[in-house]
């Protein structure tokens, strides 16, 4: 310990120069090799600690793709995982449970994404009304089928047709964002919504349609393991007829990542101001390459 403290308190280059000079003169200072030895021991120790602290995502990425799929479904054994990981059985079990949890969350979310919007479903219709109320609390629409929906970024009179790509999950993400980030959502519509002035320059985009597209992005991130860390420790529960789907932990976690991405998207749009016809290019070639889902933070 004293040798190490002596070493870290010195100018390392000077110590090495002194060591070489002493060797030439035939006078080797034994403090140097002892201190270097201490440093090597400490370095090895830190390396071992660092290896033990590999995160779940890092360990997952060490697996072959076929084993990643098995881990997500809970079919990868500790023995199989440890052929690669070489960690304790307890640690391997902990990481495998977390990976399986993320897989369970993905299954729940994918079912919701595949669930088509149904105008005869009272739960779906109630969620759509919540979206309108969050954004336009003081404005009554002329009816369920109405041009008014275009004011919040749908393409036509019936929003149901816009959810075909990402199903009910697209609506859930929008409702969560507008109810939990109401001020921001309304500001985005004010900044980017269609106006006669913006029509000439095409510097606008459709809020709701953009949001539905972003649902697909976040879902793809989960499929590719990029945001698994947000789902490792959440309780897994599936929707029931009498429960509020928006309170499901998997939906909340997905929607929080979605909110962060939507805010990032809009801030970037405000700087670049691309035209409406450039939306897909802007999203895929500008926003997403500059957005690292591994460092993305969930918005509350």
LOKOLLO-185744 format. One line per 8 residues: number of its first residue (from 1); for each residue y, z, x of C-alpha. Coordinates in pm, 1 decimal. Each point is the difference from the previous one (the first is absolute). Layout:
// LOKOLLO-185744
NUM) Y:Z:X | ... $
END
This chain:
// LOKOLLO-185744
1) 0.0:0.0:0.0 | 241.8:87.1:279.3 | -86.4:-322.4:179.7 | 74.6:-199.9:-314.5 | 328.3:181.9:-64.4 | 99.2:-63.9:359.3 | -82.4:-367.3:-36.6 | 187.8:-67.6:-324.2 $
9) 306.8:174.8:138.5 | 26.9:-231.2:301.8 | 119.9:-350.6:71.7 | -333.7:-183.6:-7.4 | 113.5:-289.4:218.0 | 131.9:241.3:263.7 | -327.1:195.3:-2.5 | -200.6:-316.8:52.4 $
17) 228.7:-113.8:283.2 | -36.7:341.1:164.9 | -376.0:-21.9:-42.6 | -18.4:-340.7:170.7 | 231.1:107.0:281.4 | -203.1:314.7:58.0 | -316.9:-206.6:10.7 | 151.4:-220.6:268.9 $
25) 103.4:307.3:194.4 | -340.9:158.1:-50.2 | 144.7:278.5:-211.0 | -129.1:-34.6:-355.5 | 158.6:232.2:-253.6 | -288.0:113.7:-222.4 | 237.6:73.6:-284.1 | 22.9:-370.6:-70.8 $
33) -363.8:-90.4:-60.4 | -46.9:320.6:-194.4 | 299.6:-80.0:-218.2 | -114.3:-359.4:-48.0 | -342.6:128.8:-96.8 | 161.6:230.4:-256.4 | 197.1:-290.6:-141.9 | -315.0:-210.1:-34.3 $
41) -175.6:283.4:-183.5 | 294.6:41.7:-236.5 | 16.3:-377.2:-60.7 | -369.6:-12.4:-83.0 | 44.2:297.6:-229.0 | 284.3:-166.8:-187.2 | -208.1:-317.6:-27.7 | -283.8:193.3:-160.8 $
49) 236.9:169.9:-243.3 | 157.5:-332.2:-87.7 | -341.0:-151.2:-64.5 | -87.0:284.5:-236.1 | 325.6:-55.8:-188.1 | -65.3:-362.4:-89.7 | 108.9:-44.0:-358.5 | -217.6:-119.5:-285.6 $
57) 157.5:-346.0:-2.3 | -51.2:-38.6:374.6 | -365.8:94.0:-38.4 | -40.2:-233.6:-295.5 | 138.3:-287.8:204.3 | -260.4:63.7:268.8 | -273.4:-92.2:-247.1 | -132.8:-348.3:-66.8 $
65) 119.8:-153.3:-327.5 | -340.4:47.9:-162.5 | 7.2:369.9:88.2 | 355.5:32.4:-130.4 | -122.1:-121.6:-337.3 | -292.5:245.3:9.5 | 235.0:286.6:94.0 | 233.1:-86.7:-290.3 $
73) -291.7:9.2:-243.6 | -143.4:319.2:149.9 | -313.8:-170.4:131.4 | 66.9:43.8:372.8 | -188.5:295.4:146.4 | 134.5:239.0:263.3 | -264.9:-126.2:241.2 | 111.8:-360.6:-47.4 $
81) 368.5:88.8:34.7 | -57.7:209.3:310.7 | -164.4:-285.2:185.0 | 359.7:-115.9:32.5 | 214.2:310.6:-47.2 | -194.3:255.9:205.1 | 168.8:299.5:-163.1 | -145.0:320.4:-141.6 $
89) -204.4:-18.5:-318.5 | 259.1:209.4:-181.7 | 283.0:-229.8:107.5 | -194.5:-312.8:-88.3 | -73.6:137.7:-346.6 | 367.7:79.5:-52.8 | 111.1:-350.3:93.5 | -272.8:-163.9:-208.2 $
97) 103.7:203.8:-305.1 | 361.0:-112.5:45.7 | -100.1:-365.9:33.8 | -223.3:22.3:-307.6 | 289.2:157.7:-190.4 | 224.2:-294.8:83.0 | -277.0:-231.4:-115.8 | -25.3:186.9:-329.6 $
105) 375.8:-27.6:-48.8 | -15.2:-372.0:67.7 | -270.6:-42.4:-265.7 | 215.7:177.5:-259.3 | 307.1:-204.6:89.6 | -186.1:-329.2:10.3 | -135.7:64.4:-350.5 | 356.4:55.2:-120.1 $
113) 118.2:-313.7:177.3 | -270.8:-204.1:-170.3 | 74.4:149.8:-342.3 | 197.4:-259.8:-191.9 | 308.8:100.4:-191.2 | -93.4:18.9:-367.5 | 277.4:-5.1:-258.6 | -236.5:157.3:-253.5 $
121) -63.5:297.7:230.1 | 231.6:285.5:-96.2 | -15.2:151.5:352.0 | 112.6:-326.8:157.0 | 279.4:-46.1:-250.6 | 120.7:357.5:48.3 | 20.3:-53.2:376.8 | 204.6:-315.3:-52.8 $
129) 240.4:190.9:-223.8 | 32.5:270.0:268.4 | 102.7:-269.9:246.6 | 274.5:-127.0:-229.1 | 122.6:350.3:-81.8 | 23.0:96.5:367.9 | 218.9:-301.8:75.6 | 189.6:-50.5:-325.6 $
137) 5.1:336.8:-180.8 | 307.2:-82.0:-207.2 | -90.8:-355.9:-93.5 | -229.2:-94.9:-287.0 | -187.0:-328.0:23.5 | 8.0:-251.6:-281.2 | -379.9:31.4:-26.1 | -327.6:25.6:190.1 $
145) 18.4:-372.8:74.1 | 354.2:-45.1:124.1 | 221.1:-170.6:256.9 | 121.3:348.4:89.1 | -298.7:46.5:231.3 | 156.1:-251.6:236.5 | 276.9:252.7:70.9 | -246.9:213.2:195.6 $
153) -158.6:-290.5:179.0 | -279.3:-139.8:-214.9 | -37.1:-375.2:-26.3 | 1.8:-35.8:-377.4 | -0.7:161.7:-340.5 | -340.0:170.1:38.9 | -52.5:206.9:318.4 | -374.9:6.9:-60.6 $
161) -35.7:-345.6:151.3 | 147.8:112.8:333.9 | -268.6:261.7:64.3 | -282.5:-251.9:32.2 | -6.1:16.7:379.8 | -23.4:377.2:50.0 | -91.9:128.7:-343.6 | 74.8:347.8:-123.2 $
169) 59.0:128.7:354.2 | 306.1:-224.3:26.3 | 149.0:170.2:-305.9 | -95.5:348.7:120.3 | 174.9:-56.0:333.0 | 314.2:-123.7:-173.4 | 10.6:292.0:-244.0 | -56.3:252.9:279.3 $
177) 277.1:-153.4:211.1 | 250.1:-18.8:-286.1 | -68.2:353.2:-125.1 | -2.2:164.2:344.4 | 264.6:-216.0:170.6 | 208.3:-81.0:-305.3 | 334.4:-20.7:177.2 | -140.8:-229.2:268.0 $
185) -180.8:-220.2:-253.8 | 315.6:-49.1:-205.5 | 198.5:-71.1:316.6 | -251.5:-263.9:105.5 | 39.3:-177.2:-334.6 | 377.3:18.0:32.9 | -14.7:-135.2:356.4 | -251.5:-277.8:-56.5 $
193) -15.1:-85.8:-369.9 | 97.6:-338.3:-139.2 | 367.4:-58.7:-77.8 | 200.5:-317.6:-60.0 | 166.6:50.0:337.1 | -333.3:35.1:181.8 | -143.8:-299.7:-184.2 | 211.4:-233.7:212.5 $
201) -119.9:144.8:330.5 | -351.1:100.0:-119.3 | 47.1:332.0:184.6 | -201.1:208.8:-245.5 | -357.4:97.3:-80.7 | -195.0:133.4:-296.6 | -49.7:376.0:29.6 | -318.9:33.4:-206.0 $
209) -165.6:-312.0:139.2 | 83.0:108.0:355.3 | -150.3:340.3:-72.1 | -322.6:-150.0:-132.0 | -28.9:-205.6:318.6 | 45.0:314.8:209.3 | -288.7:164.0:-186.5 | -221.1:-272.7:143.5 $
217) 129.5:67.1:350.8 | -75.5:373.3:-15.2 | -345.1:-68.3:-147.4 | -75.8:-241.3:283.9 | 107.7:265.3:250.6 | -247.7:244.5:-151.1 | -277.2:-260.3:4.1 | 64.8:-61.8:370.1 $
225) -1.7:376.8:80.6 | 368.0:-6.4:101.7 | 112.7:284.3:-228.3 | -323.4:198.0:-28.4 | 168.2:310.1:143.0 | 190.8:50.2:-325.7 | -329.2:28.9:-191.0 | -219.3:212.6:228.3 $
233) 54.2:335.4:-169.9 | 103.8:-77.8:-356.2 | -215.7:117.8:-292.7 | -191.9:-283.9:-160.9 | 16.1:-18.9:-376.5 | -31.9:-294.8:-233.5 | 221.6:-67.7:-301.5 | -107.2:123.7:-341.0 $
241) 134.6:-100.4:-338.2 | 209.2:313.8:-40.2 | 136.0:24.7:355.4 | 318.3:-141.4:145.2 | -125.5:-262.8:243.1 | 320.1:34.8:201.4 | -98.5:352.1:103.3 | -328.9:-105.0:159.6 $
249) 20.3:92.3:371.9 | -115.4:-346.6:109.1 | 268.4:-166.6:-213.2 | 267.5:240.5:123.1 | -87.7:-58.0:367.5 | -8.5:-378.3:-49.5 | 330.6:9.9:-187.9 | 166.9:208.7:270.7 $
257) -86.8:-257.5:266.1 | 112.6:-270.0:-244.7 | 335.7:172.8:-48.2 | 56.9:12.2:374.1 | -81.9:-368.7:31.5 | 224.8:-96.8:-293.4 | 293.8:187.2:152.2 | -65.0:-161.1:339.1 $
265) -25.5:-342.5:-162.5 | 330.1:36.2:-183.3 | 189.8:136.8:298.9 | -117.6:-298.6:203.8 | 91.1:-236.8:-282.6 | 351.0:145.1:-12.6 | 46.4:-88.6:367.1 | -157.8:-348.0:-4.9 $
273) 87.7:-103.9:-358.9 | -255.3:-281.7:-34.8 | 0.8:-221.3:-308.1 | -239.7:45.4:-291.0 | -201.7:-304.2:107.8 | -57.0:161.7:339.4 | -153.9:316.3:-142.2 | -359.0:-52.5:116.6 $
281) 107.3:-118.6:343.4 | 236.0:294.4:35.7 | -267.3:251.0:-102.2 | -281.8:-143.8:211.8 | 191.8:-120.9:305.0 | 285.6:250.8:27.0 | -70.2:329.4:-178.7 | -371.9:50.0:55.0 $
289) -12.7:-88.8:372.7 | 277.3:256.9:56.9 | -170.7:267.1:-213.3 | -276.1:197.0:167.3 | -214.3:167.4:-267.0 | -137.9:235.5:265.5 | 343.5:159.2:41.3 | 111.6:-34.7:-361.0 $
297) 92.5:326.6:-166.7 | -73.9:79.2:-362.4 | 302.2:37.8:-223.3 | -23.9:311.7:-218.5 $
END
